[in-house]
Amino acid sequence: DEIFFSAMFKAYSPEVAVNYVNSVDIFKKHSEKAEEEIRKGYEEYISGDDTFRIDFKVLDGVQDNGTQLEDKTGEFPLRALLIILVYIGGLFGIVEYYLDKNSGTFITLPRMYRVAGKPLYAFISCVLFAVSAMLTLAVAGQLKGAADILHMVVYVIAVTLFAWLVAIPVRRANAMISIIPVLLIACLILCPVFINITAYVPFAKYIRALLLPWYMLK
């Protein structure tokens, strides 16, 4: 059966493809050329090593600027992932604060030091992750100089304040640990890391505006 249907596929599939192209209005003006390209492409598919191939050609030399595609094959979103890592690092600083507090680290310290501990832990954690991120970008050749460093300094301050504000209603380590994966997934989906989700779900841009990494990735 497999041999029979394979032979039928080879015999009839070019005609099916040609009939489909001839039924599409956009190709009717260039039906002969389209049919020739379809048959040529089919032969390359049958005899070639590629699983599939997509070729883009502009008819009559006209192309809308909005349809131009930028080739980013093989480009890894290193910067975006590092920015998100710094963001998550600030929140983990709050987790460390709660763990130390529960272990009795701050019992002998004055109340002022205990209050200052939350933003301080978040800041230290952010700085450590930010320094690692800058070094990684430098090694990868993606560091843009003083501008990137300045932006990162502002970003660290913003993440510290954000983590501190989140820690006001969230006063337990377990609760903070539960929030972190939600924010991480939200950043990976809503921020332009792998895809721009707002191109498909426009209202997502309003949720994305609540995520600090988005402002570093614009």
C-alpha positions as CSV (number, residue, x, y, z in Angstrom):
1,D,0.0,0.0,0.0
2,E,2.8,2.4,0.9
3,I,4.5,1.8,-2.5
4,F,1.2,2.3,-4.3
5,F,0.3,5.6,-2.6
6,S,3.9,6.8,-2.9
7,A,3.7,6.3,-6.7
8,M,0.3,8.0,-6.8
9,F,1.7,11.0,-4.9
10,K,4.6,11.4,-7.3
11,A,2.2,11.2,-10.3
12,Y,-0.6,13.4,-9.2
13,S,0.8,15.9,-6.6
14,P,2.4,18.2,-9.3
15,E,-1.0,18.5,-11.0
16,V,-2.7,19.2,-7.7
17,A,-0.2,22.0,-6.9
18,V,-0.6,23.5,-10.4
19,N,-4.4,23.4,-10.2
20,Y,-4.3,25.1,-6.8
21,V,-2.0,27.9,-8.1
22,N,-4.2,28.5,-11.1
23,S,-7.2,28.9,-8.8
24,V,-5.6,31.7,-6.8
25,D,-6.4,35.1,-8.2
26,I,-3.0,36.6,-7.5
27,F,-1.3,34.0,-9.8
28,K,-3.7,34.2,-12.7
29,K,-1.9,37.1,-14.3
30,H,1.3,35.0,-14.2
31,S,-0.2,31.5,-14.6
32,E,2.4,30.2,-17.1
33,K,5.4,31.4,-15.0
34,A,3.8,30.2,-11.8
35,E,3.1,26.7,-13.3
36,E,6.7,26.5,-14.4
37,E,8.0,27.5,-11.0
38,I,5.7,25.0,-9.3
39,R,6.9,22.1,-11.4
40,K,10.5,23.1,-11.0
41,G,10.1,23.4,-7.3
42,Y,8.4,20.0,-7.1
43,E,11.3,18.3,-8.9
44,E,13.8,19.9,-6.5
45,Y,11.7,18.7,-3.6
46,I,11.6,15.1,-4.9
47,S,15.2,14.9,-5.8
48,G,16.8,17.2,-3.2
49,D,17.9,16.6,0.4
50,D,15.7,19.4,2.0
51,T,12.7,18.5,4.0
52,F,11.0,21.7,2.8
53,R,11.9,24.9,1.2
54,I,10.2,28.3,1.0
55,D,11.4,30.8,-1.7
56,F,10.0,34.4,-1.7
57,K,9.9,36.2,-5.0
58,V,8.4,39.5,-5.9
59,L,6.2,39.7,-9.0
60,D,6.7,42.7,-11.3
61,G,9.4,44.0,-9.0
62,V,6.8,45.5,-6.6
63,Q,7.1,44.8,-2.9
64,D,5.4,46.5,0.0
65,N,7.7,47.7,2.7
66,G,5.5,46.1,5.3
67,T,6.2,42.6,3.9
68,Q,9.9,42.7,4.0
69,L,11.4,40.0,6.1
70,E,14.6,40.4,8.1
71,D,16.8,37.3,8.3
72,K,17.7,36.6,11.9
73,T,18.5,32.9,11.5
74,G,20.8,31.6,14.2
75,E,20.5,34.8,16.3
76,F,20.2,33.9,20.0
77,P,18.3,36.4,22.3
78,L,21.2,36.6,24.8
79,R,20.6,40.2,25.8
80,A,16.9,39.7,26.4
81,L,17.5,36.6,28.6
82,L,20.1,38.4,30.6
83,I,17.9,41.4,31.2
84,I,15.2,39.0,32.5
85,L,17.7,37.2,34.6
86,V,18.6,40.5,36.4
87,Y,14.9,41.1,37.0
88,I,14.4,37.7,38.5
89,G,17.6,38.1,40.5
90,G,16.2,41.1,42.3
91,L,13.2,39.1,43.4
92,F,15.4,36.3,44.6
93,G,17.2,38.8,46.7
94,I,13.9,39.3,48.6
95,V,13.6,35.5,49.0
96,E,17.1,35.4,50.6
97,Y,16.1,38.2,53.0
98,Y,13.1,36.3,54.2
99,L,15.1,33.1,54.6
100,D,17.8,34.9,56.7
101,K,15.1,36.7,58.7
102,N,13.4,33.4,59.5
103,S,16.7,31.9,60.6
104,G,17.2,34.7,63.2
105,T,20.0,36.6,61.4
106,F,18.4,40.0,62.2
107,I,17.3,39.3,65.8
108,T,20.1,41.4,67.3
109,L,20.0,44.2,64.8
110,P,18.0,47.4,65.3
111,R,14.6,47.7,63.5
112,M,16.0,50.3,61.1
113,Y,18.5,47.7,59.7
114,R,15.8,45.1,59.4
115,V,13.6,47.5,57.4
116,A,16.5,48.5,55.1
117,G,17.4,44.8,54.6
118,K,14.7,44.2,51.9
119,P,15.9,46.7,49.4
120,L,19.5,46.1,50.3
121,Y,19.2,42.4,49.6
122,A,17.4,43.0,46.3
123,F,20.0,45.6,45.3
124,I,22.9,43.3,46.0
125,S,21.4,40.5,44.2
126,C,20.6,42.7,41.2
127,V,24.1,44.1,41.1
128,L,25.7,40.6,41.1
129,F,23.4,39.5,38.2
130,A,23.9,42.8,36.4
131,V,27.7,42.5,36.6
132,S,27.5,38.9,35.3
133,A,25.2,40.0,32.5
134,M,27.6,42.9,31.4
135,L,30.6,40.5,31.4
136,T,28.6,38.0,29.3
137,L,27.6,40.6,26.8
138,A,31.2,41.9,26.6
139,V,32.5,38.4,26.0
140,A,29.8,37.8,23.3
141,G,30.7,41.1,21.6
142,Q,27.2,42.6,22.2
143,L,28.1,45.2,24.8
144,K,27.5,48.7,23.3
145,G,29.8,50.6,25.7
146,A,28.9,53.2,28.3
147,A,25.3,53.5,27.1
148,D,24.6,49.9,28.0
149,I,26.3,50.3,31.4
150,L,24.3,53.4,32.2
151,H,21.0,51.8,31.2
152,M,21.9,48.8,33.4
153,V,22.5,51.0,36.4
154,V,19.1,52.6,36.0
155,Y,17.6,49.2,35.4
156,V,19.1,47.8,38.6
157,I,17.6,50.7,40.6
158,A,14.2,50.2,39.0
159,V,14.3,46.4,39.7
160,T,15.3,47.1,43.3
161,L,12.4,49.4,43.9
162,F,10.0,47.0,42.2
163,A,11.2,44.1,44.3
164,W,10.8,46.2,47.4
165,L,7.3,47.2,46.5
166,V,6.3,43.5,45.8
167,A,7.8,42.6,49.2
168,I,5.4,44.9,51.0
169,P,2.3,42.7,50.5
170,V,4.2,39.5,50.0
171,R,5.9,38.8,53.3
172,R,6.8,35.1,53.1
173,A,9.6,33.4,51.2
174,N,7.3,30.7,49.9
175,A,4.9,33.2,48.5
176,M,7.7,35.1,46.7
177,I,9.0,31.9,45.3
178,S,5.6,31.2,43.9
179,I,5.4,34.6,42.2
180,I,8.8,34.4,40.5
181,P,7.9,31.6,38.0
182,V,4.8,33.5,37.0
183,L,6.7,36.7,36.3
184,L,9.4,34.7,34.5
185,I,7.0,33.0,32.1
186,A,5.2,36.4,31.6
187,C,8.5,38.0,30.6
188,L,9.4,35.2,28.2
189,I,6.0,35.3,26.5
190,L,5.1,38.9,26.6
191,C,8.5,40.6,26.1
192,P,10.2,40.4,22.7
193,V,12.5,37.5,23.5
194,F,11.7,34.9,20.9
195,I,8.6,36.4,19.2
196,N,6.7,39.6,19.4
197,I,3.4,38.3,20.9
198,T,1.6,41.6,20.5
199,A,1.6,41.1,16.7
200,Y,-0.9,38.3,17.3
201,V,-2.5,39.3,20.6
202,P,-2.7,43.2,20.5
203,F,-4.1,43.6,24.1
204,A,-1.0,41.8,25.5
205,K,0.9,45.1,25.2
206,Y,-1.1,46.5,28.1
207,I,0.0,43.6,30.3
208,R,3.6,43.8,29.0
209,A,3.8,47.4,30.1
210,L,3.8,46.1,33.7
211,L,7.0,44.2,33.2
212,L,10.3,46.0,33.7
213,P,12.4,44.0,31.2
214,W,10.2,45.3,28.4
215,Y,11.5,48.8,28.8
216,M,15.1,47.6,28.5
217,L,14.2,45.6,25.4
218,K,12.3,48.3,23.4
